[in-house]
Amino acid sequence: MKQEKISALQLFYVIIGFEIGNAMIYGLGADAKQDAWLTILIGMFCGLILMLIYTKLSEFYPGDTLIQMIPKIVGKYLAFPIILIYISYFSLLASTACRDFGELIVSSILIETPIAVVIGSFMVLMIYCLRGGVETFGRMGEIIFPVYIIALIVIWILLLSVEVFSLDNLTPVLGNGVKPVLKDVFPYRLTFPFGETIIITMFFPFLNKKQNARKVGIAVILIGGILLTFNSIMNLSVLGPEIYSINFFPLFRVTRMVSIADFLERFDVLIILLMVAGVFFKVGGWTFGAALGIAELFKLRQYRSVLLALGTIIPSLSLLYTTNFVTHVGFSREFITIYLHIPLQIIVPILLLCVAFIRNKFKPESSSV
């Protein structure tokens, strides 16, 4: 398989876009009410620990993706089912991100358009980009992420003009106690969005300077966490904790409240821009990880042909696994978080790191005998 290369900055753009992509639109930490921003901040610091685990694994096996590391750590027979689970996991999360995108678009601007058409059209463009290779994906990240950040900053500035904007909505801090905050941090905020950065292990081998892997990973968690925390503060300052906690897309709601001199309105088009850009990174990351994993598992020469199959499976799965958006959110929160996120983002990587540490610790001794 031809080895492509991307720079540390390109990897940063792709993974931070992946991390905050659709998370900006959601009301993260809603159960903690006015302390939602605090759950994101604590989740960020916990996410740093996970990122250190992912980067340490990469240091042990610098030329390998996660899929390639697993057989070297646990053996090929035990590795096979674990790899299949990870590939299925990547594909499922690509489909949930597609569903998020489709639901927002058909509920806001394309009300009469079937959701299947919206998701299918987006997936065609996504596969076209990914077939250009990881270098093309990295260059697209350089173009799209700055646009994403500019749109986000414009939205935050506009929110300052909303009459009901007040930082008093953030008080009292820990007014409901520390329990709701900790309950939201683990497992929900740790796994989404910070734990999802496990996908970075599928990109590390393409980094042209592998010594920058840890710096990129830490920067992604810190900067992404700060952006999400600030975004939560802005949403809470406009909506207040009660309304914030019952909105699926609070950023979309607050942007619709912006009105400058009763003339400039309907800035929610910026939210659509954010969602398209964010889902580009999210779906692209998961789809690339699944395609590359399949190619490595079955020793294929390249992963581009696999993308065509995934381009059919992922949109279909996004429409079939739940009947409506409410059940989709419930499925993601309860089933995916508990039975997939926790084992595959936390438990399995920790076990892999422990075994890899033991193998590498005794490897020099055994080779010197």
Secondary structure, 3 states (H helix, E strand, C coil): CCCCCECHHHHHHHHHHHHHCCCCCCCCCHHHHHHHHHHHHHHHHHHHHHHHHHHHHHHHCCCCCHHHHHHHHHCHHHHHHHHHHHHHHHHHHHHHHHHHHHHHHHHHCCCCCCHHHHHHHHHHHHHHHHCCCHHHHHHHHHHHHHHHHHHHHHHHHHHCCCCCCCHHHHCCCCCCCCHHHHHHHHHHHHHHHHHHHHHHHHCHHHECCHHHHHHHHHHHHHHHHHHHHHHHHHHHHHHCHHHHHCCCCHHHHHHHCCCECCCECCCCHHHHHHHHHHHHHHHHHHHHHHHHHHHHHCCCCCCHHHHHHHHHHHHHHHHHCCCCHHHHHHHHHHHHHHHHHHHHHHHHHHHHHHHHHHHHHHHHHHHHC
